[in-house]
C-alpha cells in the first residue's frame, strides 16, 4: 500500500490560504469561538459550584443552636438561599452551559476542517482542482457557523415562546 504524500510547498500554500480565510474573511472567528467556549465554561462551572456549596450549607447552618437574641442562623440561611437563587438565575439567563457546548463544538469542528484541508484528507483529497477543494473548505466552515447560529436562534425562540405563554397565562388569571 502506497501512501499519498503532498509536497510541503502545496501544504504550506493550503495552510496560508486557510489562515487568510480565517483571519481576513472571518476576522478570527475560530479563535473567538474557542475563547467564548472557555469563558462560558468557566462561568458555568463557577455558578454551579456556588449553587452546590450554598445549597449544601443551608441544612448544615440549621444544625447550629440558635440564640434567642441573635438571628444569625436565620439571616445566614436566607442569604444562602438568596445566593442559590441568584446564581441559578444568572446561569439560566446567561445560558452558560448550553452556550459553551455550542461554542466548543463550532470551534472544534472548524479546527477539524482546517486540519483535513491542509493535510489533503477527507473531502479535501482532490489536489487536482484546488479551487473546488478550497470552495468546499469554505462551504464547510460556513455551514459550521450557520449551524451554531441556528441553534442560538432556536433557543431564543423557545425562550420567547415560553415567556409569551407565561405572560398569556398570567393575564387570564
C-alpha positions as CSV (number, residue, x, y, z in Angstrom):
1,X,0.0,0.0,0.0
2,X,1.5,3.3,-1.0
3,X,0.8,6.5,0.9
4,X,0.0,9.7,-0.9
5,X,2.3,12.5,0.2
6,X,1.8,16.1,-0.9
7,X,4.8,18.3,-1.3
8,X,5.5,20.6,1.6
9,X,5.0,23.7,-0.8
10,X,1.5,22.7,-1.6
11,X,0.7,22.0,2.0
12,X,2.1,25.4,3.1
13,X,0.0,27.1,0.3
14,X,-3.1,25.5,1.6
15,X,-2.3,26.4,5.2
16,X,-1.6,30.0,4.2
17,X,-4.9,30.2,2.2
18,X,-6.9,28.7,5.1
19,X,-5.2,31.0,7.6
20,X,-6.0,34.0,5.4
21,X,-9.6,32.9,5.2
22,X,-10.0,32.6,9.0
23,X,-8.2,35.9,9.7
24,X,-9.4,38.1,6.8
25,X,-12.9,36.8,5.9
26,X,-13.9,35.6,9.4
27,X,-12.0,38.1,11.5
28,X,-10.6,35.4,13.8
29,X,-13.9,33.7,14.3
30,X,-12.4,30.3,15.1
31,X,-10.4,31.9,18.0
32,X,-13.5,33.8,19.1
33,X,-15.5,30.6,19.4
34,X,-12.6,28.9,21.3
35,X,-12.3,31.9,23.8
36,X,-16.0,32.2,24.3
37,X,-16.3,28.4,24.9
38,X,-13.6,28.6,27.6
39,X,-15.1,31.7,29.2
40,X,-18.7,30.4,29.3
41,X,-17.5,27.0,30.6
42,X,-15.6,28.8,33.4
43,X,-18.6,30.9,34.4
44,X,-21.0,27.9,34.2
45,X,-18.8,25.9,36.5
46,X,-18.3,28.8,38.9
47,X,-22.1,29.3,39.2
48,X,-22.7,25.6,39.6
49,X,-20.1,25.4,42.4
50,X,-21.8,28.4,44.1
51,X,-25.2,26.8,43.8
52,X,-24.0,23.4,45.1
53,X,-21.9,24.9,48.0
54,X,-24.6,27.3,49.1
55,X,-27.3,24.8,48.9
56,X,-25.3,22.2,50.9
57,X,-24.6,24.8,53.6
58,X,-28.2,25.6,54.3
59,X,-29.0,22.4,56.2
60,X,-25.6,22.5,58.0
61,X,-26.3,26.0,59.3
62,X,-29.6,24.8,60.7
63,X,-27.7,22.4,63.0
64,X,-26.3,25.3,65.0
65,X,-28.3,26.2,68.1
66,X,-29.9,29.5,67.7
67,X,-29.5,32.1,70.4
68,X,-32.9,33.6,71.1
69,X,-31.3,37.1,70.9
70,X,-29.3,36.5,67.8
71,X,-30.8,35.9,64.3
72,X,-27.6,35.0,62.6
73,X,-28.7,31.4,61.7
74,X,-31.9,32.8,60.1
75,X,-30.0,35.6,58.3
76,X,-27.3,33.2,57.0
77,X,-29.9,30.7,55.8
78,X,-31.8,33.4,54.0
79,X,-28.5,34.7,52.5
80,X,-27.5,31.3,51.3
81,X,-31.0,30.7,49.8
82,X,-30.7,34.1,48.0
83,X,-27.2,33.2,46.7
84,X,-28.6,29.9,45.3
85,X,-31.5,31.7,43.6
86,X,-29.3,34.5,42.1
87,X,-26.6,32.1,40.9
88,X,-29.1,29.8,39.3
89,X,-30.9,32.8,37.7
90,X,-27.7,34.2,36.3
91,X,-26.8,30.8,34.9
92,X,-30.2,30.4,33.3
93,X,-30.3,33.9,31.8
94,X,-26.6,33.6,30.6
95,X,-27.1,30.0,29.3
96,X,-23.5,29.3,30.1
97,X,-23.7,25.5,29.9
98,X,-25.7,25.4,26.7
99,X,-23.6,28.2,25.1
100,X,-20.1,26.8,25.9
101,X,-21.0,23.4,24.5
102,X,-22.2,25.1,21.3
103,X,-19.2,27.3,21.0
104,X,-16.8,24.5,21.7
105,X,-18.5,22.3,19.1
106,X,-18.2,25.0,16.5
107,X,-14.5,25.7,17.4
108,X,-13.5,22.1,17.3
109,X,-15.4,21.5,14.0
110,X,-13.6,24.4,12.4
111,X,-10.2,23.1,13.7
112,X,-11.0,19.7,12.3
113,X,-11.9,21.1,8.8
114,X,-8.7,23.1,8.9
115,X,-6.6,20.1,9.7
116,X,-8.3,18.0,7.0
117,X,-7.9,20.7,4.4
118,X,-4.2,21.5,5.0
119,X,-3.4,17.7,5.1
120,X,-5.3,16.8,2.0
121,X,-7.6,14.5,3.9
122,X,-11.3,13.6,3.8
123,X,-13.3,15.7,1.4
124,X,-10.1,17.7,0.5
125,X,-8.1,15.0,-1.0
126,X,-8.7,16.2,-4.6
127,X,-5.5,18.1,-5.2
128,X,-6.2,18.2,-9.0
129,X,-8.8,21.0,-8.6
130,X,-7.5,23.3,-5.9
131,X,-10.2,26.0,-6.5
132,X,-13.0,23.4,-6.0
133,X,-11.3,22.0,-2.9
134,X,-10.9,25.5,-1.4
135,X,-14.6,26.2,-2.1
136,X,-15.6,23.0,-0.3
137,X,-13.5,24.1,2.7
138,X,-15.1,27.5,2.8
139,X,-18.6,26.0,2.5
140,X,-17.9,23.5,5.3
141,X,-16.7,26.3,7.6
142,X,-19.7,28.5,6.7
143,X,-22.0,25.5,7.4
144,X,-20.5,25.1,10.9
145,X,-21.1,28.8,11.6
146,X,-24.6,28.6,10.3
147,X,-25.5,25.6,12.4
148,X,-24.2,27.3,15.6
149,X,-26.2,30.4,14.8
150,X,-29.3,28.4,14.1
151,X,-29.0,26.7,17.5
152,X,-28.7,30.1,19.1
153,X,-31.8,31.5,17.3
154,X,-33.8,28.4,18.0
155,X,-33.0,28.6,21.7
156,X,-34.1,32.3,21.6
157,X,-37.4,31.4,20.0
158,X,-38.1,28.7,22.6
159,X,-37.3,31.2,25.4
160,X,-39.6,33.8,23.8
161,X,-42.4,31.3,23.3
162,X,-42.1,30.2,27.0
163,X,-42.1,33.9,28.1
164,X,-45.1,34.7,25.9
165,X,-47.0,31.7,27.1
166,X,-46.4,32.6,30.8
167,X,-47.5,36.2,30.1
168,X,-50.6,35.0,28.4
169,X,-51.4,32.5,31.2
170,X,-50.8,35.2,33.9
171,X,-53.1,37.6,32.0
172,X,-56.0,35.2,32.1
173,X,-56.0,34.5,35.8
